[in-house]
Amino acid sequence: MRLAEALTRRVPSVQSIRFTNSGTEATMNAVRLARAFTGRAKIAKFEGAYHGTHDWVMVSVSGDGKGSGNRRRPKPVAWSSGVPPAVLKHVVVLPWNDADACAEILEEEAAQLACLIVDPMMCNAGLIPPVDGFLARLREITERHNIVLIFDEVISFRTAWGGAQERFGIRPDLTTFGKIIGGGLPVGAFGGRRDIMDFYDPRKSGARISHGGTFNANPVTMAAGLATLNALTPEAYARLDALGERLRGGVTRLLAGTRRKGQVTGLGSLFWLHWTAEPLTDYRSAKPKETDAPMRVFVGLLNEGILTTQRGLGACSLAMTDEDVDRFVNALARVNARA
């Protein structure tokens, strides 16, 4: 299949790939695969990270901090009613950007951990970048203990021709995809090391996994995905990087000259507006002190004809121009002036 060939060519860590209909399905299958491959039951994830809506990852995604434990030792907290207590016993929660704390927890739990699932850019928790060496430390620990390292690139794949793993120079064992690889149609995918993906091969002996789904790899979505990836050339990514840098630079200059305390994070075409002047290191530090500030800005920008998420996440696209970016910054200035 041409879309599979395109993805495996762009992402060297993906030697074999299977398609699903959403990012949730992709992470669900990747977690199951890691358990089958290792024979272990527990998974590890980061506090604040979102990986879809199946039970195993609907843990410690957001909340007010009650019962969530110490910053360096987060406790698993159900993100939704309906998540069984047994799930919480099998999910280890880690603090983002604290390599020593992560190492200590992972070493303790290593014998029971099937995988560590990581959004390398914390795309749904404030776009908090990893500090230098953090992802490499995770790779070293997981490799040493045979813990499957899963990169959730459902959003971060849009940041480079080969995704965030290309930008950061880390080779995970499995990768999950969504959104962008379907050209706007429902899609997901997961893939990685051939020896792990071989658990879906019925020709192999031993415990195998089945993977069904009526609309998996349906031809309409695959054609749309291939057309999208063909349009996303290295030159296109350079253009997206330039748009993102222009927007983030404009917002930074704007906020430096106003009374509103805020900052912007992001990489490539992605950005996130934060309404705090405190250093941003993890999910907890990214939570706004003024809880209504993100919604006020969202509504204000909406009234200016600009759509972001209600939390402050936004993205540039190839349809945009430098003028569009400048219009965003000017609109944000008017919104702030009215606040």
Salt bridges, closest charged atoms under 4 A:
GLU47 OE1 - ARG284 NE 2.89
ASP98 OD2 - ARG72 NE 2.83
ASP100 OD1 - ARG137 NH1 3.20
GLU104 OE2 - ARG73 NH2 3.01
GLU107 OE2 - ARG144 NH2 2.97
GLU107 OE1 - HIS145 NE2 2.67
GLU108 OE2 - ARG73 NH2 2.81
GLU109 OE1 - LYS42 NZ 2.97
GLU140 OE2 - ARG144 NE 2.67
ASP152 OD2 - HIS51 ND1 2.72
ASP173 OD2 - ARG139 NH2 3.01
ASP173 OD1 - ARG193 NH1 3.10
ASP195 OD2 - ARG193 NH2 2.68
ASP198 OD2 - LYS204 NZ 3.98
ASP201 OD2 - ARG203 NH2 2.86
ASP241 OD1 - ARG167 NH2 2.67
GLU245 OE2 - ARG248 NH2 2.91
ASP282 OD2 - ARG71 NH1 2.67
GLU290 OE1 - ARG296 NH2 3.34
ASP292 OD2 - ARG296 NH1 2.78
GLU304 OE1 - ARG334 NH2 2.82
GLU304 OE2 - ARG338 NH2 3.33
ASP322 OD1 - ARG239 NH1 3.20
ASP322 OD2 - ARG246 NH1 3.72
ASP326 OD2 - ARG246 NH2 2.88
